[in-house]
């Protein structure tokens, strides 16, 4: 199959979250399965400054935006280490700015217009580049208009007639909702501004548009696919998703096993695998403690946290329970990431109060994230909701046992120890149900007790986690099977 993957971010050209990782890894995995994949994204300032080889194409774009024509052009690159083409839509008025969707925590006021342009450019690029496309795979609200343009504007033309559109929801909470007059920017007839198409409580909803027009819909874990069809997790689109349930499938994201692999990881001081993890991993723990200025104590459990510091991730729950685990149990906590200012301040205050037990780095870097995964004993991820999650899978690969809330992709990847799960070799972490400090405390208590008093079980769970195959090959094959099913209208 020939697959065009349209996305608003791709690692290492531009990244704000897991979408960028998926946008690089999935097309690469599809290519390795023998399919012809290519990717298209906006040419942000950060992409042009990424250090990747990028060259211009002699292809100009002219896109109608309401009552004007906006001009742009196409650039080309490759996904690093592959021959997968990456096309970049260049339009300096929209993309030559600091930030991708916002700057200094303020969304760009022209975000709707910016992604109207990109969405129309995706389809225009198919024509101008002469691409023979079977599957047009779009992602999140930023490309939500693409399936609508394909159906409404492009179907009459031969080059688009047999294209199947697939849309992936990476996080339903972000929907691209704009005021109703932005419908004018889309160039689509107002007859589509209805509850069964694009209208959402009087506003324009770009993600809903994709859900109504795409041939097939995926999301990033089986449990999340079920959750978003309920009022609790559906973000007011649960009715739409129940309506499309026969065309909806949850496919768990994979991880890049070349980048996240303790056997070959260049960022950690001691590489290891299942055969020597119990000898080598403690060296990584000591290095992590030194790096972050914590006392180098082998017997103190270290719990790592990497990612967006937000309530969605349950970081406020972690902050609530830290004093108990620090004062009474000498647990060390390490944090890496940025997020809500009030949570950043709260974690910094805890680090000042407990300098021997809490270390916080309000930044992100590859070196620190890999060192935390390798050097921690446990990884805390008590998310209120989690479409998929990647860090819990990174942790398993590194023999670091996750402590998670049982939701979304966390429920699909982490199995709590019971007599049955220990006997069948699936126990690989600790999970809880209630999104409150009590639930998290219970799971941490389970983990600490096991770590301190039952080393054989702890080590067995480490090996269980390191044995799981979370590579993209499995996930990519599920996408291929889904593409085939939707193309056959089954």
C-alpha positions in Angstrom: 0.0 0.0 0.0 1.0 3.6 -0.5 0.4 5.6 2.6 0.6 9.4 3.2 0.8 10.2 6.9 -0.3 13.8 7.6 0.7 15.2 11.0 1.4 18.5 12.8 4.7 17.3 14.3 7.4 14.7 13.6 10.5 13.9 15.8 13.2 15.2 15.5 11.8 18.1 13.3 9.2 19.3 15.8 7.9 17.9 19.0 5.5 18.8 21.8 4.4 15.3 22.8 4.0 11.6 21.8 2.4 12.5 18.4 5.8 13.4 17.1 7.3 10.0 18.1 4.4 8.2 16.5 4.7 10.2 13.4 8.3 9.2 12.9 8.0 5.6 14.1 4.8 4.3 12.5 5.7 5.3 8.9 9.1 3.8 9.4 7.6 0.6 10.6 5.1 0.5 7.8 8.0 1.0 5.3 9.9 -1.9 6.9 6.8 -4.1 6.4 7.1 -3.5 2.7 4.7 -0.6 2.2 5.5 2.7 0.6 5.1 5.4 3.3 5.7 9.2 3.2 4.9 12.0 5.7 3.9 15.6 5.4 4.1 18.3 8.1 4.3 22.1 8.4 7.8 23.7 8.0 8.0 25.3 11.4 10.9 27.4 12.4 12.0 24.6 14.8 11.9 22.1 11.9 14.1 24.2 9.7 16.5 24.6 12.6 16.5 21.0 13.6 19.8 20.2 11.9 18.2 17.7 9.6 19.0 17.8 5.9 16.2 19.7 4.1 16.1 20.7 0.5 13.6 22.8 -1.6 11.3 21.3 -4.2 10.3 23.3 -7.2 6.7 23.0 -6.2 4.6 26.1 -5.3 1.3 26.1 -3.5 -1.6 28.5 -3.8 -4.3 27.9 -1.3 -7.7 29.7 -1.0 -8.4 31.0 2.5 -11.8 32.7 2.6 -11.5 35.7 0.4 -7.7 35.6 -0.4 -5.1 33.3 -1.8 -2.2 32.3 0.4 1.1 31.1 -1.3 3.6 28.5 0.0 6.0 25.9 -1.2 7.2 22.4 -0.5 10.5 21.2 1.0 11.7 17.6 1.3 13.7 15.6 3.8 13.9 12.0 5.1 13.0 10.5 8.4 16.4 10.0 10.0 18.0 6.7 9.2 15.4 5.8 6.6 14.5 6.5 3.0 10.9 7.5 4.0 10.2 10.9 2.4 9.1 13.8 4.6 7.5 16.8 2.9 7.3 20.1 4.7 4.8 22.8 3.8 6.5 26.1 3.9 4.5 29.3 4.6 6.5 31.8 6.7 3.5 33.9 7.7 2.0 30.8 9.5 5.0 28.8 10.6 8.1 31.0 10.9 7.6 31.8 14.6 8.6 30.6 18.0 6.4 27.8 19.1 4.3 25.3 17.2 0.8 25.9 18.5 1.4 28.6 21.1 4.1 30.8 22.6 4.5 31.6 26.3 1.4 29.5 27.1 -0.8 31.6 24.8 -2.3 29.8 21.8 -1.8 31.5 18.4 -5.0 33.4 17.6 -4.8 32.2 13.9 -4.4 28.5 14.7 -7.5 27.7 12.8 -6.3 29.5 9.7 -2.8 28.0 10.0 -4.2 24.4 9.9 -6.8 25.2 7.3 -3.9 26.1 5.1 -1.9 23.0 6.0 -4.9 20.7 5.5 -5.6 22.0 2.1 -1.9 21.9 1.3 -1.9 18.2 2.1 -4.4 17.4 -0.6 -2.9 19.8 -3.1 0.5 18.2 -2.5 -0.8 14.8 -3.6 -1.7 16.4 -7.0 1.4 18.5 -7.4 3.8 15.7 -6.4 1.9 13.1 -8.4 1.6 10.8 -5.4 -0.3 7.6 -5.9 -2.0 7.2 -2.5 -4.1 4.4 -1.1 -4.3 5.5 2.5 -4.4 9.1 3.7 -3.7 8.8 7.5 -4.4 12.0 9.4 -3.8 12.8 13.1 -5.5 14.9 15.8 -7.4 18.1 15.3 -4.7 19.9 13.3 -5.4 17.6 10.3 -9.1 17.2 11.1 -10.3 19.0 8.0 -8.3 16.8 5.6 -11.0 14.0 5.5 -13.7 16.6 4.9 -11.8 18.2 2.0 -11.1 14.8 0.5 -14.8 13.9 0.5 -16.3 17.3 -0.4 -13.7 18.9 -2.7 -11.5 16.1 -4.1 -13.5 12.9 -4.7 -14.7 13.9 -8.2 -11.1 13.9 -9.4 -9.5 10.7 -10.5 -6.3 11.0 -8.4 -8.3 11.1 -5.2 -11.2 8.7 -6.1 -9.8 5.6 -4.4 -8.1 7.1 -1.4 -9.2 5.8 2.0 -9.0 8.2 4.9 -8.0 7.1 8.4 -7.9 9.5 11.3 -6.1 8.8 14.6 -7.2 10.3 17.9 -4.1 10.8 20.1 -5.8 12.7 22.8 -9.5 13.4 22.7 -9.2 16.3 25.1 -7.6 18.5 22.4 -10.3 19.1 19.7 -9.5 22.3 17.8 -12.6 24.2 18.8 -13.0 27.7 17.2 -15.7 30.2 16.9 -18.4 29.6 14.2 -17.2 32.4 11.9 -14.0 30.5 11.3 -16.1 28.2 9.2 -15.6 30.9 6.5 -11.9 30.1 6.5 -12.4 26.5 5.6 -14.0 27.2 2.3 -16.6 24.6 3.0 -20.4 25.2 2.6 -22.3 26.3 5.6 -24.6 23.3 5.0 -21.9 21.2 6.7 -22.0 23.4 9.9 -24.6 21.0 11.5 -24.5 18.7 14.6 -24.0 15.7 12.4 -20.9 17.2 10.7 -18.8 20.1 11.9 -20.8 22.1 14.4 -20.2 21.6 18.2 -22.4 23.5 20.6 -22.4 26.5 18.2 -18.7 26.3 17.4 -16.5 24.8 14.8 -14.8 21.5 15.9 -12.0 20.3 13.7 -11.6 16.9 15.5 -15.3 16.2 15.2 -15.1 17.0 11.5 -12.5 14.3 11.1 -14.7 11.8 13.1 -17.7 12.5 10.9 -15.9 12.4 7.5 -13.0 9.9 7.9 -13.6 6.3 6.5 -12.0 4.8 9.6 -10.9 6.0 13.0 -8.2 4.7 15.3 -7.0 5.7 18.7 -3.8 4.7 20.6 -4.9 1.9 22.8 -7.7 -0.6 23.0 -8.9 0.5 26.5 -8.9 4.2 25.5 -11.1 3.2 22.5 -13.6 1.9 24.9 -13.3 4.7 27.4 -13.9 7.5 24.9 -17.3 6.0 24.1 -18.4 6.8 27.6 -19.5 10.2 29.1 -16.7 10.1 31.6 -13.9 10.1 29.0 -15.7 11.1 25.8 -15.2 14.9 26.2 -18.7 15.5 24.8 -17.9 13.4 21.7 -18.8 10.1 23.1 -22.1 10.0 21.2 -20.2 10.6 17.9 -17.8 7.8 18.7 -20.5 5.4 19.6 -22.1 6.3 16.3 -18.8 5.4 14.6 -17.9 2.4 16.8 -17.9 -0.1 13.9 -15.2 2.0 12.2 -13.2 2.6 15.4 -10.3 0.5 16.6 -7.7 1.0 19.4 -4.2 0.1 18.4 -1.5 0.4 21.1 1.4 2.6 20.2 4.8 0.9 20.0 8.2 2.2 21.1 11.4 2.8 19.2 13.4 -0.2 20.3 16.5 1.1 18.8 16.3 4.4 20.7 14.9 2.9 24.0 17.1 -0.2 24.5 19.3 -0.5 27.5 21.6 -2.9 25.6 22.8 -0.2 23.3 21.7 3.0 25.0 24.4 5.7 24.5 23.0 7.9 27.2 23.4 5.5 30.2 26.7 4.7 31.9 26.2 0.9 32.0 24.4 -1.0 29.3 22.5 -4.1 30.2 20.0 -6.8 29.2 18.1 -9.5 31.1 21.3 -11.5 31.7 23.1 -8.8 33.7 20.5 -6.3 34.7 20.9 -7.0 38.4 24.6 -6.2 38.3 24.5 -3.2 35.8 21.3 -1.3 36.7 22.6 -0.3 40.2 25.5 1.5 38.4 22.9 3.5 36.5 21.1 4.3 39.8 24.3 5.5 41.4 25.0 7.7 38.4 21.5 9.2 38.5 21.8 10.0 42.2 25.1 11.7 41.6 23.8 13.6 38.5 20.9 15.0 40.5 22.7 15.7 43.7 21.0 13.1 45.8 22.8 11.0 48.4 24.2 7.9 46.7 22.3 5.3 48.7 21.7 1.9 47.0 19.0 0.9 49.5 16.8 4.0 49.0 14.1 3.3 46.5 14.2 5.8 43.6 10.9 6.7 41.8 11.2 8.6 38.5 8.8 10.9 36.8 9.4 12.1 33.3 6.9 14.1 31.1 4.4 16.9 31.2 3.8 18.2 34.7 0.0 18.4 34.6 -3.0 17.3 36.5 -3.9 14.9 33.7 -0.7 13.1 34.5 -1.6 12.9 38.2 1.5 15.0 39.2 -0.6 16.8 41.8 -1.3 13.4 43.4 2.4 12.7 43.5 3.1 16.0 45.1 0.4 15.3 47.7 2.0 12.0 48.9 5.7 12.9 48.7 6.1 14.1 52.3 4.9 10.8 53.7 7.2 8.7 51.6 10.2 11.0 52.2 9.8 11.5 55.9 8.8 8.0 56.9 10.4 5.7 54.2 13.4 7.6 52.8 12.2 7.3 49.2 14.0 9.4 46.6 11.9 11.2 43.9 13.4 12.5 40.6 11.4 14.7 38.2 12.1 15.8 34.6 9.7 17.9 32.6 7.8 21.1 32.4 4.1 21.9 32.6 1.6 23.8 34.7 3.4 26.7 36.5 1.7 26.0 39.9 2.8 22.3 39.8 6.4 23.4 38.8 6.5 25.7 41.8 5.1 23.0 44.1 7.7 20.5 43.1 10.5 23.0 43.4 9.2 23.8 46.9 9.4 20.1 47.8 12.9 19.9 46.4 13.9 22.8 48.6 12.2 21.2 51.7 13.7 17.7 51.1 17.0 18.3 49.2 18.2 14.7 50.0 15.1 13.1 48.6 13.5 15.2 45.9 15.3 16.4 42.7 13.5 18.5 40.0 14.7 19.5 36.6 12.2 21.8 34.8 13.5 21.0 31.4 13.7 18.1 29.0 16.7 16.4 27.5 17.4 13.0 26.0 20.3 12.3 28.3 18.4 12.9 31.6 15.3 11.0 30.4 17.3 7.9 29.5 19.3 8.1 32.8 16.1 8.4 34.8 14.5 5.4 33.1 17.7 3.3 33.6 18.5 4.5 37.1 15.1 4.5 38.8 13.7 1.5 40.6 10.2 2.6 39.9 8.4 5.0 37.5 5.3 6.9 38.7 2.5 7.6 36.1 -0.8 8.0 38.0 -2.7 9.6 35.1 -6.3 10.6 35.4 -6.6 9.5 31.8 -3.9 8.2 29.4 -4.7 7.5 25.8 -1.6 5.3 25.4 1.5 6.4 27.3 5.0 5.6 26.2 7.1 6.1 29.4 5.6 3.1 31.1 6.8 1.0 28.2 10.2 2.6 28.2 10.3 1.7 31.9 9.5 -1.9 31.3 12.3 -2.1 28.7 14.8 -0.8 31.3 13.7 -3.1 34.2 12.0 -0.2 36.0 8.7 -1.2 37.5 5.8 1.3 36.7 3.3 2.5 39.3 0.2 3.6 37.2 -3.5 4.3 37.4 -5.5 1.6 35.6 -6.7 3.6 32.6 -6.2 3.8 28.8 -2.9 2.4 27.6 -1.6 2.0 31.1 -4.3 -0.6 31.7 -3.3 -2.3 28.5 0.4 -2.5 29.3 0.8 -2.8 33.1 -0.3 -5.9 35.1 -0.5 -5.8 38.9 1.0 -8.8 40.8 -1.4 -11.4 41.9 -0.9 -15.1 42.5 -2.2 -15.8 38.9 -0.3 -13.0 37.2 2.9 -14.0 39.0 2.3 -17.6 38.0 1.7 -16.9 34.3 4.6 -14.4 34.0 2.5 -11.3 33.2 3.0 -9.3 36.4 5.2 -6.3 35.5 4.2 -3.3 37.6 1.7 -1.9 40.1 -1.7 -0.3 39.3 -4.7 1.2 41.2 -8.1 2.5 40.3 -9.1 5.6 42.2 -7.6 8.8 41.0 -6.8 10.2 44.5 -3.9 10.3 46.9 -5.3 7.2 48.7 -5.2 5.1 45.6 -1.7 6.2 44.7 -0.5 5.7 48.2 -1.8 2.1 48.2 0.0 1.3 45.0 3.3 2.9 46.2 3.0 0.9 49.4 2.6 -2.3 47.4 5.7 -1.5 45.3 7.9 -0.4 48.3 6.9 -3.5 50.3 7.8 -5.8 47.4 11.1 -3.9 46.7 12.2 -4.0 50.3 11.0 -7.5 51.5 10.5 -9.7 48.4 13.5 -9.4 46.1 12.8 -12.7 44.2 9.3 -11.4 43.2 10.7 -8.0 42.4 13.4 -9.4 40.1 10.9 -11.7 38.4 8.7 -8.7 37.6 11.6 -6.8 36.2 12.4 -9.7 33.9 8.8 -10.0 32.9 8.7 -6.4 31.8 12.0 -6.6 29.9 10.6 -9.7 28.0 7.6 -7.9 26.5 7.8 -6.9 22.9 6.5 -3.3 22.5 8.2 -2.8 19.1 6.4 -0.9 16.4 6.3 -3.9 14.1 3.4 -5.5 15.9 1.4 -2.2 16.0 2.2 -1.4 12.4 0.8 -4.7 11.3 -2.4 -4.0 13.1 -2.7 -0.7 11.3 -2.2 -2.5 8.0 -4.9 -5.0 8.9 -7.2 -2.0 9.8 -6.4 -0.2 6.6 -7.4 -3.4 4.6 -10.6 -3.8 6.5 -11.7 -0.2 6.0 -10.8 -0.3 2.3 -13.0 -3.4 1.9 -15.8 -1.6 3.8 -16.1 -4.5 6.2 
